[in-house]
Amino acid sequence: MIDAISSISSISSINTLGATSTANTQTSSITSDFNQWLVNVNNDVNVAQTSFEKLAKGEDISVHKVMMDIESSKMQLELMVEVRNKLLEGYQEILRMQL
């Protein structure tokens, strides 16, 4: 009878390890998705900068394409700043919580 109780406790510890592993996987997935998003925003900003430089040098590029690239990167940067602000607000709210 005592052996049965110890086997149940060992099963629950295995389940706890699995839950921790799943949480770590989800955290790393969110981190990698966020990092990929930052890389994409950076690439779009670089494309807009390159387009503008081509226009300034007099190369064959339409003003419409340059303006679209600039506005697209501007919108993505504004979205990124707003997401950062919301994350900071959430973090500050957690710090204000009393335990």
Secondary structure, DSSP 8 states (H G I E B T S, - for coil): -HHHHHHHHHHHHHHHHHHHHHHHHHHHHHHHHHHHHHHHHHHHHHHHHHHHHHHHHT-S--HHHHHHHHHHHHHHHHHHHHHHHHHHHHHHHHHH---
